[in-house]
Amino acid sequence: MESIAIAPSERKGLIIEMKRERRPSRRLRMHIALLADDGRSPTEISGVLFCSRATVYAVVSRFVGEGRAAFDDREPRGPRPLLGKEAGESGVSSKRTRPPPMAGCALAGAASSSPCSF
């Protein structure tokens, strides 16, 4: 595994940022980088953080190559969806229309044995 060297001032800022991070995926990547900087082995890191060793190796190599950008999520791979990002862009209305409240009784003829009669 490649070694990571994080300056003490940058490390302190990274710890603060990790504690404030809301997305678990970014927090995990930051934590992996910090533990790798401490000199922990991939097996130890994966055991402590409950992730695979392959994840540890991938995050460390990505951090060495990209720096702090390694913590960001990547764009999803594969074909683009056929519909737009917003449901309204497709031109199809997602609202369902409901019948008026007494429409069922009116359609049934409101016979005397019907539960709709008063």
C-alpha positions in Angstrom: 0.0 0.0 0.0 1.2 3.5 -0.8 2.0 5.7 2.1 0.1 8.8 2.9 1.7 11.9 4.5 -0.7 14.6 5.8 0.7 17.7 7.4 -0.3 18.2 11.1 -2.3 21.4 10.3 -4.1 19.8 7.4 -4.8 16.7 9.5 -6.5 18.8 12.2 -8.7 20.5 9.6 -9.5 17.1 8.1 -10.6 15.7 11.4 -12.9 18.7 12.0 -14.3 18.4 8.5 -14.8 14.6 9.0 -16.7 15.2 12.2 -19.0 17.7 10.5 -19.5 15.7 7.3 -23.1 14.5 6.8 -22.5 12.0 4.0 -21.2 8.6 5.3 -19.4 7.8 2.1 -17.2 11.0 2.4 -16.7 10.4 6.1 -15.5 6.9 5.5 -13.0 8.0 2.9 -11.7 10.7 5.2 -11.4 8.2 8.1 -9.5 5.7 5.9 -7.0 8.4 4.9 -6.4 9.5 8.5 -5.9 5.9 9.7 -3.5 5.2 6.7 -1.6 8.4 7.7 -1.3 6.9 11.2 0.5 3.9 9.6 -2.3 1.4 10.1 -2.4 -1.6 7.8 -5.3 -2.1 5.3 -6.4 -5.1 7.4 -6.5 -3.1 10.6 -8.4 -0.2 8.8 -10.9 -2.5 7.2 -11.5 -4.3 10.6 -12.0 -1.0 12.5 -14.3 0.6 9.9 -16.1 -2.5 8.7 -15.2 -2.1 5.1 -13.3 -4.3 2.6 -9.5 -4.1 2.2 -10.2 -3.4 -1.5 -12.0 -0.2 -0.4 -9.0 0.8 1.7 -6.6 0.2 -1.2 -8.8 2.1 -3.6 -9.3 5.2 -1.3 -5.6 5.4 -0.4 -4.5 5.2 -4.1 -7.1 7.7 -5.1 -6.0 10.1 -2.3 -2.4 9.8 -3.4 -3.4 10.7 -6.9 -6.1 13.3 -6.4 -5.5 14.7 -2.9 -8.6 16.0 -1.1 -10.7 15.5 -4.3 -10.6 11.8 -3.5 -13.2 12.3 -0.8 -15.8 13.5 -3.3 -18.3 11.2 -4.9 -17.7 10.3 -8.5 -20.2 10.7 -11.3 -22.3 7.5 -11.7 -21.2 5.2 -14.6 -23.4 3.7 -17.2 -26.0 5.0 -19.6 -27.8 8.2 -18.8 -31.5 7.8 -17.8 -34.0 8.4 -20.5 -36.2 10.7 -18.3 -35.1 14.1 -17.1 -33.8 14.7 -13.6 -37.1 16.2 -12.5 -40.3 14.3 -12.9 -41.9 17.3 -14.4 -39.5 17.4 -17.3 -40.8 14.2 -18.8 -44.2 15.8 -19.7 -46.1 13.2 -17.9 -48.2 14.4 -15.0 -47.6 12.4 -11.8 -50.8 13.7 -10.1 -53.7 11.3 -9.9 -57.2 12.6 -10.1 -59.7 11.4 -7.6 -63.5 11.2 -8.1 -65.7 13.6 -6.2 -66.5 12.4 -2.6 -70.1 11.1 -3.4 -69.4 9.9 -7.0 -69.6 6.3 -6.0 -73.0 6.6 -4.5 -74.3 8.6 -7.4 -73.0 6.0 -9.9 -74.6 3.2 -7.8 -78.0 4.9 -8.1 -78.2 5.5 -4.3 -80.6 2.7 -3.8 -82.3 2.3 -0.5 -80.1 -0.8 0.4 -76.9 1.1 -0.5 -74.7 2.3 2.3 -74.7 5.7 0.7 -78.4 6.5 1.3 -79.3 8.8 4.2 
